[in-house]
């Protein structure tokens, strides 16, 4: 409540709790009675109506924000020769702080991003939009991933607020090429799904926004045919059941091994189905995002 509404709210409670009826007798002997209970109830209803109006306005603005955020995200998965690509993101609330995006860098090269801005809701969504715009503006101008992410970190640190940071997995692939070049800035290590096992790649460098002088090391990996490069946000493994049990990494890895022979979109959609079934009626506590790259 605003300060004025707090005063009115307290006044309404006092009036409601004052059960006496005041009778005023004028010079003409006419009686005028005032019921404080009714006056307090009217005042309380007035405050509730003001709050409801504000909540409806905020809900409308968040809905518009969700529409804009959806428009900024890719509306379809990129068709890249030699690769089967599936990308997905859904917020826990009306708007979220996860970023899933791709950008054609030239006729043969593509940049893909999965980022998770700290916090939730509108604040995280605004910083996510800022991060996406910066990535799109800078990425085509850099041939070195290390220099690109270092510059991105400097800008994000300059423009963010205290205690706000973002983890990022940025990668580049080329059509009809088996190499994935990537930089991990504080994100979960990617998973490589091979013929009979899952391999977790090494941890990356510090998250964006924590220090303006952070450096980032480019890494690369070669995928064989039908192998999968899997990136996800913590909203996947930390999805919680009605009994407060996490979905967890092991359950995810077992599921990936079962689904590895299928196309990328089938794998992603079935992971989502399993997560939703696992959660039951439990509301999501964090944004959920995935990128699946399968070598053809």
FILUM-33219 format. One line per 2 residues: number of its first residue (from 1); for each residue y, z, x of N, C-alpha, C. Coordinates in steps of 0.05 Angstrom, whole numbers. Layout:
% residues N
NUM) Y Z X Y Z X Y Z X  ...
END
This chain:
% residues 296
1) -24 0 17 0 0 0 25 0 17  46 -13 7 72 -12 21 84 16 17
3) 103 24 33 115 50 30 125 56 2  139 36 -11 149 41 -38 126 45 -58
5) 105 29 -55 82 31 -73 68 58 -69  68 68 -45 56 94 -40 71 116 -55
7) 97 114 -54 114 134 -69 108 132 -99  108 108 -109 103 104 -137 75 113 -145
9) 55 109 -127 28 117 -133 26 147 -135  39 161 -116 39 191 -117 53 200 -142
11) 76 187 -149 90 195 -173 73 191 -198  58 169 -198 41 164 -222 20 185 -225
13) 8 194 -202 -12 215 -203 0 241 -213  24 247 -204 37 272 -213 42 271 -243
15) 51 248 -253 56 245 -281 31 247 -298  9 235 -287 -16 236 -302 -27 264 -303
17) -24 278 -281 -35 306 -280 -17 326 -295  7 317 -301 25 334 -317 20 329 -347
19) 5 346 -358 -5 342 -386 14 352 -407  35 366 -400 53 377 -420 70 355 -433
21) 77 360 -457 95 342 -472 122 355 -474  143 341 -466 170 351 -466 183 342 -492
23) 195 362 -506 209 356 -532 238 362 -528  254 342 -533 283 345 -530 296 344 -558
25) 312 365 -564 325 367 -590 354 362 -586  364 341 -598 392 334 -596 410 350 -615
27) 436 344 -615 455 358 -632 449 353 -661  438 330 -667 432 324 -695 405 334 -703
29) 392 351 -686 366 363 -692 344 343 -691  348 318 -680 326 299 -677 309 306 -653
31) 283 302 -656 264 309 -634 255 283 -620  257 284 -593 247 261 -576 226 272 -557
33) 202 263 -559 180 273 -542 173 253 -521  167 263 -497 158 245 -475 131 255 -465
35) 112 236 -465 85 243 -455 83 232 -426  82 251 -407 81 243 -379 55 229 -372
37) 33 235 -386 8 222 -380 10 192 -384  21 184 -407 24 156 -413 43 142 -393
39) 65 155 -386 83 143 -367 70 139 -340  54 159 -331 40 157 -305 19 134 -305
41) 5 132 -328 -15 111 -331 -2 83 -329  20 80 -343 35 54 -342 43 48 -314
43) 54 67 -300 63 63 -272 39 56 -254  16 69 -258 -8 63 -242 -18 35 -247
45) -18 26 -273 -27 -1 -279 -8 -21 -267  18 -15 -266 37 -33 -254 31 -37 -224
47) 25 -15 -210 19 -16 -182 -7 -33 -177  -27 -28 -194 -52 -43 -191 -47 -73 -195
49) -31 -80 -214 -25 -109 -219 -11 -121 -195  8 -106 -183 21 -117 -159 1 -121 -136
51) -17 -102 -132 -38 -105 -112 -56 -128 -117  -64 -131 -143 -82 -153 -150 -69 -180 -145
53) -43 -182 -151 -28 -206 -145 -29 -213 -115  -24 -193 -99 -24 -197 -70 -52 -205 -60
55) -73 -193 -71 -100 -199 -62 -107 -228 -70  -99 -236 -94 -105 -263 -103 -90 -284 -85
57) -66 -277 -78 -50 -295 -61 -63 -297 -33  -72 -274 -23 -85 -274 4 -111 -290 2
59) -126 -287 -20 -152 -301 -23 -147 -332 -24  -125 -340 -37 -119 -368 -38 -111 -379 -11
61) -96 -364 4 -88 -372 31 -112 -374 50  -131 -354 47 -155 -355 64 -172 -379 56
63) -173 -386 31 -189 -409 22 -177 -435 34  -150 -436 34 -137 -460 46 -142 -460 76
65) -142 -436 88 -148 -435 117 -176 -444 123  -195 -437 106 -223 -446 109 -225 -476 107
67) -210 -488 88 -210 -517 85 -199 -531 110  -178 -520 121 -166 -532 145 -185 -528 168
69) -197 -505 171 -215 -500 193 -239 -519 192  -249 -523 167 -272 -542 164 -264 -570 171
71) -239 -578 165 -229 -605 172 -227 -608 202  -222 -587 217 -219 -589 246 -246 -591 260
73) -267 -583 246 -294 -584 257 -306 -613 254  -325 -621 270 -337 -647 267 -351 -649 239
75) -346 -671 225 -358 -673 198 -386 -686 199  -394 -695 223 -421 -705 227 -429 -702 256
77) -455 -703 261 -465 -700 288 -461 -726 303  -454 -724 329 -448 -749 344 -474 -765 349
79) -471 -791 348 -494 -809 354 -490 -818 383  -506 -807 401 -504 -813 430 -530 -825 439
81) -530 -850 448 -555 -862 457 -570 -845 478  -596 -841 473 -612 -826 492 -613 -796 485
83) -597 -788 465 -596 -759 457 -598 -756 427  -611 -734 419 -613 -726 391 -596 -700 389
85) -573 -702 375 -554 -679 376 -551 -668 348  -551 -641 346 -546 -627 321 -527 -604 327
87) -505 -602 312 -485 -581 316 -479 -568 289  -475 -541 290 -472 -527 265 -456 -501 270
89) -439 -494 250 -425 -468 252 -418 -459 223  -421 -433 218 -413 -422 192 -401 -394 197
91) -378 -388 185 -365 -363 189 -378 -341 172  -375 -316 181 -385 -293 166 -367 -288 142
93) -340 -293 146 -321 -289 125 -309 -316 117  -286 -315 104 -273 -340 95 -267 -358 118
95) -257 -347 140 -252 -362 164 -265 -347 187  -271 -361 209 -285 -349 231 -274 -355 258
97) -285 -343 279 -276 -346 306 -294 -362 324  -315 -374 312 -333 -392 328 -322 -420 328
99) -326 -433 351 -318 -461 354 -342 -478 361  -347 -499 346 -367 -519 353 -353 -546 351
101) -352 -561 373 -336 -586 373 -347 -605 394  -341 -631 389 -348 -651 410 -325 -670 412
103) -322 -683 435 -300 -700 441 -309 -724 458  -307 -749 448 -312 -772 465 -292 -773 488
105) -301 -773 512 -283 -773 535 -277 -802 545  -297 -819 541 -295 -848 545 -317 -861 530
107) -322 -886 534 -342 -900 519 -371 -891 525  -374 -875 546 -401 -867 554 -405 -837 557
109) -383 -822 558 -384 -793 565 -373 -777 541  -386 -754 537 -379 -736 515 -377 -707 524
111) -358 -693 514 -355 -664 519 -362 -649 494  -378 -628 496 -387 -611 474 -380 -582 480
113) -371 -568 460 -362 -540 464 -375 -522 443  -383 -498 452 -390 -476 433 -376 -451 444
115) -358 -440 428 -342 -417 437 -343 -396 416  -339 -371 424 -339 -348 406 -315 -331 414
117) -294 -331 397 -270 -315 402 -275 -287 393  -267 -267 408 -272 -239 401 -258 -232 375
119) -270 -214 360 -259 -207 334 -269 -225 312  -259 -219 288 -268 -234 264 -244 -241 247
121) -248 -257 227 -228 -263 207 -205 -281 217  -182 -277 204 -160 -295 208 -149 -295 237
123) -148 -272 250 -138 -271 277 -155 -287 296  -182 -283 294 -200 -298 311 -198 -328 305
125) -195 -335 279 -194 -363 272 -169 -377 284  -147 -363 284 -122 -375 296 -126 -380 326
127) -138 -361 340 -142 -365 369 -163 -387 373  -183 -389 355 -202 -410 358 -189 -438 355
129) -171 -440 336 -157 -466 332 -140 -473 357  -128 -452 369 -112 -456 393 -130 -465 416
131) -153 -452 419 -172 -460 440 -182 -488 436  -189 -495 412 -199 -523 406 -178 -543 413
133) -153 -538 406 -131 -557 412 -127 -560 442  -129 -538 456 -125 -539 485 -148 -554 499
135) -173 -550 490 -195 -564 501 -192 -594 497  -184 -602 473 -181 -630 466 -159 -643 482
137) -138 -628 487 -115 -638 502 -121 -642 532  -136 -623 543 -140 -623 572 -165 -638 581
139) -186 -637 566 -212 -648 575 -211 -677 586  -198 -695 572 -198 -723 582 -184 -727 609
141) -168 -707 618 -152 -711 642 -166 -699 667  -189 -687 664 -203 -674 686 -230 -687 691
143) -235 -693 716 -262 -702 724 -279 -679 734  -265 -657 743 -279 -633 752 -280 -612 730
145) -305 -605 723 -308 -584 702 -296 -557 711  -300 -551 736 -290 -526 747 -259 -524 744
147) -246 -545 752 -216 -545 750 -207 -544 721  -222 -559 704 -215 -560 676 -217 -532 663
149) -239 -518 667 -243 -492 654 -224 -471 666  -218 -474 692 -199 -455 705 -171 -458 692
151) -163 -483 687 -137 -488 674 -138 -478 646  -160 -483 632 -163 -474 604 -161 -443 603
153) -173 -430 622 -172 -401 623 -143 -391 627  -129 -404 645 -101 -396 651 -84 -398 625
155) -87 -419 611 -72 -423 586 -80 -403 565  -106 -399 562 -115 -380 541 -106 -352 548
157) -107 -345 574 -97 -318 582 -67 -315 577  -52 -336 583 -23 -335 579 -16 -332 550
159) -30 -345 532 -22 -347 504 -36 -327 486  -56 -312 496 -70 -293 480 -57 -266 480
161) -68 -247 466 -58 -219 465 -78 -201 479  -70 -176 484 -86 -157 498 -113 -153 484
163) -134 -151 500 -161 -145 489 -173 -169 473  -161 -192 475 -172 -215 462 -183 -235 483
165) -208 -244 480 -220 -262 498 -239 -281 483  -251 -300 498 -269 -319 485 -291 -326 505
167) -315 -326 495 -337 -337 511 -339 -367 505  -347 -383 524 -348 -412 521 -371 -424 536
169) -385 -442 523 -404 -459 537 -394 -488 533  -384 -500 555 -374 -527 553 -393 -545 569
171) -400 -568 558 -419 -586 572 -411 -615 569  -420 -631 587 -415 -660 586 -441 -675 589
173) -445 -695 573 -468 -712 575 -459 -741 574  -476 -759 584 -470 -788 583 -493 -802 568
175) -485 -823 555 -505 -839 540 -527 -849 560  -551 -848 551 -574 -858 566 -577 -846 594
177) -568 -821 596 -570 -806 621 -583 -779 614  -599 -768 633 -615 -744 628 -601 -719 638
179) -578 -721 651 -565 -698 663 -545 -685 644  -545 -659 643 -525 -643 629 -509 -627 649
181) -483 -632 650 -466 -616 667 -452 -595 649  -451 -571 658 -439 -550 640 -427 -527 656
183) -410 -512 642 -399 -487 652 -402 -466 631  -412 -443 639 -416 -421 621 -395 -400 628
185) -376 -396 609 -355 -376 613 -360 -352 595  -378 -334 604 -383 -310 590 -401 -312 565
187) -414 -335 561 -430 -339 537 -460 -333 544  -476 -332 522 -505 -329 526 -516 -352 543
189) -535 -347 561 -547 -368 576 -561 -388 558  -557 -414 562 -572 -434 546 -602 -431 550
191) -617 -440 530 -646 -440 531 -656 -468 534  -676 -472 552 -689 -498 556 -717 -496 544
193) -722 -512 524 -749 -512 511 -765 -535 523  -784 -528 539 -801 -547 552 -827 -551 537
195) -847 -563 549 -872 -570 535 -886 -545 524  -889 -524 541 -904 -501 532 -890 -475 537
197) -864 -475 543 -850 -451 549 -820 -454 544  -807 -431 544 -777 -431 542 -766 -418 567
199) -747 -432 578 -734 -422 603 -705 -416 597  -697 -392 606 -669 -384 602 -654 -390 628
201) -632 -404 626 -616 -411 649 -600 -387 659  -589 -389 682 -575 -366 694 -549 -359 679
203) -541 -334 682 -516 -326 669 -492 -340 681  -471 -341 666 -447 -356 675 -426 -338 687
205) -402 -348 686 -379 -333 697 -365 -317 676  -341 -306 682 -327 -288 665 -316 -303 640
207) -313 -289 618 -303 -301 593 -274 -309 597  -264 -327 580 -237 -337 581 -218 -315 572
209) -195 -313 585 -174 -295 576 -174 -268 589  -194 -261 605 -196 -235 617 -179 -233 643
211) -178 -255 658 -163 -255 682 -152 -283 687  -127 -286 694 -116 -313 698 -126 -327 723
213) -138 -311 742 -147 -323 767 -177 -327 768  -191 -325 746 -220 -329 746 -227 -357 755
215) -249 -360 769 -259 -386 778 -286 -391 763  -293 -417 761 -316 -424 745 -332 -445 761
217) -358 -441 761 -376 -458 776 -391 -478 758  -389 -503 764 -403 -524 749 -433 -522 755
219) -449 -524 734 -478 -525 737 -489 -550 724  -513 -558 731 -525 -582 719 -555 -578 716
221) -566 -594 698 -595 -593 694 -604 -621 684  -628 -629 692 -639 -654 683 -661 -648 663
223) -659 -661 639 -679 -657 618 -699 -680 619  -724 -673 616 -744 -694 612 -745 -701 583
225) -759 -723 577 -761 -732 549 -773 -710 531  -760 -706 508 -768 -687 487 -762 -658 495
227) -750 -653 518 -741 -626 524 -715 -620 509  -709 -594 505 -687 -586 488 -668 -567 503
229) -643 -572 500 -622 -554 510 -610 -540 486  -612 -514 485 -605 -499 460 -583 -478 467
231) -561 -479 452 -539 -461 455 -533 -448 428  -527 -422 428 -522 -408 403 -503 -385 407
233) -492 -375 384 -474 -352 385 -490 -327 376  -478 -304 380 -492 -279 374 -497 -274 345
235) -483 -290 328 -488 -287 299 -516 -295 291  -530 -310 309 -558 -318 304 -577 -295 310
237) -577 -286 335 -597 -265 343 -589 -238 331  -564 -234 324 -556 -208 313 -554 -208 283
239) -565 -229 270 -568 -229 241 -586 -206 233  -578 -191 213 -591 -166 207 -605 -167 179
241) -629 -156 178 -644 -155 153 -634 -132 136  -644 -130 111 -637 -109 93 -645 -82 104
243) -664 -81 121 -673 -56 133 -659 -51 160  -637 -66 166 -621 -63 190 -636 -69 216
245) -653 -90 215 -667 -99 239 -655 -126 247  -650 -129 273 -639 -154 284 -659 -177 284
247) -650 -201 279 -668 -225 282 -679 -226 310  -662 -223 330 -672 -219 357 -679 -245 372
249) -678 -243 399 -684 -266 416 -713 -274 415  -731 -255 414 -760 -262 415 -768 -277 389
251) -758 -269 367 -764 -283 342 -752 -312 343  -729 -315 355 -716 -341 358 -733 -358 377
253) -742 -348 400 -758 -363 419 -785 -371 407  -797 -354 392 -823 -361 379 -819 -384 359
255) -797 -383 345 -791 -404 325 -785 -430 339  -770 -430 361 -764 -454 376 -789 -467 387
257) -808 -452 396 -834 -463 406 -849 -476 383  -848 -465 360 -862 -476 337 -849 -503 328
259) -823 -505 331 -808 -528 321 -801 -549 341  -809 -545 367 -799 -562 389 -806 -592 386
261) -827 -599 371 -835 -627 369 -819 -643 348  -803 -628 333 -788 -641 311 -760 -650 320
263) -747 -668 304 -719 -676 311 -700 -652 311  -677 -656 324 -658 -634 327 -648 -623 300
265) -642 -641 281 -632 -631 255 -653 -615 240  -679 -623 242 -700 -608 229 -703 -580 242
267) -701 -579 268 -703 -553 282 -680 -535 273  -656 -545 273 -633 -529 266 -634 -519 237
269) -640 -537 219 -641 -530 190 -663 -509 184  -686 -511 198 -707 -492 194 -701 -465 206
271) -686 -465 228 -677 -439 239 -659 -425 219  -640 -441 207 -622 -429 187 -638 -418 163
273) -658 -433 154 -674 -423 132 -688 -397 138  -699 -395 163 -713 -371 171 -693 -347 174
275) -670 -353 184 -650 -332 187 -641 -322 159  -636 -340 141 -627 -332 114 -649 -317 99
277) -674 -325 103 -697 -311 91 -699 -283 103  -696 -281 129 -697 -255 143 -676 -236 133
279) -651 -246 129 -629 -229 120 -632 -221 91  -644 -237 74 -647 -230 46 -619 -228 33
281) -614 -205 20 -588 -201 7 -567 -189 25  -573 -185 50 -555 -173 69 -532 -193 76
283) -508 -184 75 -485 -201 82 -484 -206 112  -476 -230 121 -474 -235 150 -452 -217 162
285) -457 -208 187 -438 -191 201 -422 -207 222  -431 -231 229 -417 -247 249 -421 -276 244
287) -403 -292 256 -405 -322 253 -430 -331 267  -442 -353 257 -467 -364 268 -462 -393 276
289) -469 -400 301 -464 -427 311 -487 -435 329  -493 -461 329 -514 -472 346 -507 -501 355
291) -516 -508 379 -517 -536 388 -545 -541 399  -557 -562 389 -584 -570 398 -582 -598 409
293) -590 -601 435 -591 -627 448 -620 -632 456  -631 -653 444 -659 -661 451 -659 -688 464
295) -672 -690 487 -672 -715 503 -692 -734 491  -683 -758 486 -700 -778 474 -713 -795 496
END
